[in-house]
Amino acid sequence: MAETILSGDTAGVVQNLSNFLEEHGPAIKSRIKTPLACFDVDETLLEWGADDSSRRREEVATLFNLAVKEGYKIYIITARDKSQSGLAYLKTQLASLGFDTHKIEKIYMMPSTESDVGQFKSDARSRIIQQTGGKFVIMVGDQMTDVFRAPGSLNANRDFAHVFAAPDDGVVFGVKVSEMQDV
């Protein structure tokens, strides 16, 4: 069972985790041959405004940039509908918000034949681990299914961020960011 190791406002939780990852970066790389990082998009890498504009979620951008700096292979798994135009729009959107899309190994978008978001994301993570032989150092999202295969009865306050140790096979830290803007 996963253990909650940090909880609080998103900025503070991300800062503490970032400090830990920077301090222990060499040890992590010596133990994990292929370090991976996975991010959700909506309400994770970006937030939507009332006028349908998007803006970068700075706290999560910190983790994204740290993962790039540390040499982790970056993956995006999103429940957005899979299409060529949707993929092009997503890449343009992320780039316009300052994310280096050239550092993203692959973006997984949900096919219209899928109906269970949690299962789709879990299957995508398993496929990535199998194909790369790697391990996710961080897996970041705003929903429990972004960081857990089967969150079950585990409840976490949605207004806060939480870091879970070993929330799933092949994952070191699962980072569930707040679902609402921190005040």
C-alpha positions as CSV (number, residue, x, y, z in Angstrom):
1,M,0.0,0.0,0.0
2,A,1.2,3.4,-0.9
3,E,2.2,5.8,1.9
4,T,1.5,9.5,1.9
5,I,4.9,11.2,2.5
6,L,4.0,14.9,1.9
7,S,0.8,16.8,2.0
8,G,0.0,20.5,1.8
9,D,-0.3,23.4,-0.7
10,T,1.0,22.5,-4.1
11,A,3.8,25.0,-4.2
12,G,5.2,23.8,-0.9
13,V,4.9,20.1,-1.7
14,V,6.5,20.6,-5.1
15,Q,9.3,22.6,-3.6
16,N,10.1,20.0,-1.0
17,L,10.0,17.1,-3.5
18,S,12.2,19.2,-6.0
19,N,14.8,19.8,-3.3
20,F,14.8,16.0,-2.5
21,L,15.1,15.0,-6.1
22,E,18.0,17.5,-6.7
23,E,19.8,16.5,-3.6
24,H,19.5,12.8,-4.3
25,G,19.7,13.0,-8.1
26,P,23.0,11.1,-8.5
27,A,21.8,8.3,-6.1
28,I,18.5,8.0,-8.1
29,K,20.4,7.8,-11.4
30,S,22.7,5.2,-10.0
31,R,19.8,3.0,-8.9
32,I,17.4,3.6,-11.8
33,K,18.9,2.8,-15.2
34,T,16.2,4.6,-17.2
35,P,14.5,7.3,-15.0
36,L,11.1,8.4,-16.3
37,A,8.7,11.2,-15.5
38,C,5.0,11.3,-16.5
39,F,2.6,14.2,-16.5
40,D,-1.1,14.7,-17.0
41,V,-2.0,17.9,-19.0
42,D,-5.3,19.5,-18.0
43,E,-5.3,21.0,-14.5
44,T,-1.7,19.7,-14.1
45,L,0.7,21.2,-16.6
46,L,-1.8,23.8,-17.4
47,E,-4.9,25.3,-15.9
48,W,-7.9,26.6,-17.8
49,G,-9.3,30.1,-17.2
50,A,-13.0,31.1,-17.2
51,D,-12.5,32.5,-20.7
52,D,-11.2,29.1,-22.0
53,S,-7.6,30.5,-22.0
54,S,-4.9,28.2,-20.6
55,R,-2.0,29.2,-18.4
56,R,1.0,27.3,-17.3
57,R,0.8,25.8,-13.8
58,E,4.1,27.1,-12.4
59,E,4.5,24.6,-9.6
60,V,4.2,21.6,-12.0
61,A,6.4,23.4,-14.6
62,T,9.1,23.3,-11.9
63,L,8.9,19.5,-11.7
64,F,8.8,19.2,-15.5
65,N,12.0,21.4,-15.8
66,L,13.7,19.5,-13.1
67,A,12.9,16.2,-14.8
68,V,14.4,17.6,-18.0
69,K,17.5,18.8,-16.2
70,E,18.0,15.5,-14.5
71,G,17.7,13.6,-17.8
72,Y,14.5,11.8,-17.1
73,K,12.6,10.6,-20.2
74,I,9.4,12.6,-20.2
75,Y,6.0,11.2,-21.1
76,I,2.5,12.8,-21.2
77,I,-0.6,10.8,-20.6
78,T,-3.8,12.7,-21.1
79,A,-7.5,11.8,-21.4
80,R,-7.8,14.3,-24.3
81,D,-9.3,12.7,-27.4
82,K,-6.6,11.1,-29.6
83,S,-6.4,12.7,-33.1
84,Q,-3.6,14.2,-35.2
85,S,-5.1,17.7,-35.0
86,G,-5.5,17.2,-31.2
87,L,-1.9,16.2,-30.9
88,A,-0.7,19.1,-32.9
89,Y,-2.9,21.5,-30.9
90,L,-1.5,20.1,-27.6
91,K,2.1,20.4,-28.7
92,T,1.5,24.0,-29.8
93,Q,-0.3,24.8,-26.6
94,L,2.4,23.4,-24.4
95,A,5.2,25.1,-26.4
96,S,3.3,28.4,-26.2
97,L,3.3,28.0,-22.4
98,G,7.1,27.5,-22.3
99,F,7.3,23.7,-22.1
100,D,10.2,22.3,-24.2
101,T,8.1,19.8,-26.2
102,H,11.3,18.4,-27.9
103,K,12.1,16.9,-24.5
104,I,8.9,14.8,-24.5
105,E,9.5,11.3,-25.6
106,K,5.8,10.5,-26.4
107,I,2.3,11.8,-25.8
108,Y,-0.4,9.3,-25.1
109,M,-3.9,10.5,-25.9
110,M,-7.1,8.6,-25.2
111,P,-8.6,6.7,-28.2
112,S,-12.4,7.1,-28.7
113,T,-12.7,3.3,-28.2
114,E,-11.6,3.7,-24.5
115,S,-14.2,4.6,-21.9
116,D,-12.3,4.2,-18.6
117,V,-9.7,7.0,-18.1
118,G,-8.0,5.3,-15.2
119,Q,-7.6,2.0,-17.1
120,F,-6.3,3.9,-20.2
121,K,-3.7,5.8,-18.1
122,S,-2.7,2.7,-16.2
123,D,-2.2,0.7,-19.3
124,A,-0.2,3.5,-20.9
125,R,2.1,3.6,-17.9
126,S,2.6,-0.1,-18.0
127,R,3.4,0.0,-21.7
128,I,6.0,2.7,-21.1
129,I,7.7,0.7,-18.3
130,Q,7.7,-2.4,-20.5
131,Q,9.1,-0.7,-23.6
132,T,11.8,1.3,-21.8
133,G,12.7,-0.9,-18.9
134,G,12.6,2.2,-16.9
135,K,11.0,3.3,-13.7
136,F,8.9,6.5,-13.1
137,V,10.7,8.7,-10.6
138,I,7.7,11.0,-10.6
139,M,4.2,10.6,-11.9
140,V,2.2,13.9,-11.7
141,G,-1.5,14.6,-12.1
142,D,-4.6,16.2,-10.5
143,Q,-6.6,13.0,-10.2
144,M,-5.9,9.9,-8.2
145,T,-5.9,7.8,-11.4
146,D,-3.0,9.9,-12.6
147,V,-0.8,8.4,-10.0
148,F,-2.4,5.1,-9.0
149,R,-3.4,2.0,-10.9
150,A,-6.4,1.4,-8.6
151,P,-6.8,4.1,-6.0
152,G,-9.6,2.1,-4.3
153,S,-10.7,3.6,-1.1
154,L,-7.7,5.9,-0.6
155,N,-8.9,9.4,-0.1
156,A,-6.9,12.5,-0.3
157,N,-8.1,16.1,0.2
158,R,-8.6,17.4,-3.3
159,D,-7.7,21.0,-2.2
160,F,-4.1,20.0,-1.4
161,A,-1.2,18.3,-3.1
162,H,0.0,14.9,-1.9
163,V,3.2,12.8,-2.6
164,F,2.8,9.1,-2.3
165,A,5.7,6.7,-2.0
166,A,5.5,3.7,-4.4
167,P,1.8,4.2,-5.5
168,D,2.1,1.7,-8.3
169,D,4.5,-0.9,-9.8
170,G,7.5,0.9,-11.4
171,V,6.8,4.2,-9.7
172,V,8.9,5.9,-7.0
173,F,6.8,9.0,-6.3
174,G,3.2,9.8,-7.3
175,V,2.4,13.5,-7.1
176,K,-1.3,14.3,-6.9
177,V,-1.6,18.1,-7.2
178,S,-4.5,20.1,-5.9
179,E,-7.6,20.0,-8.1
180,M,-8.3,23.7,-7.4
181,Q,-6.0,26.7,-7.5
182,D,-4.2,27.1,-4.2
183,V,-5.2,30.2,-2.3
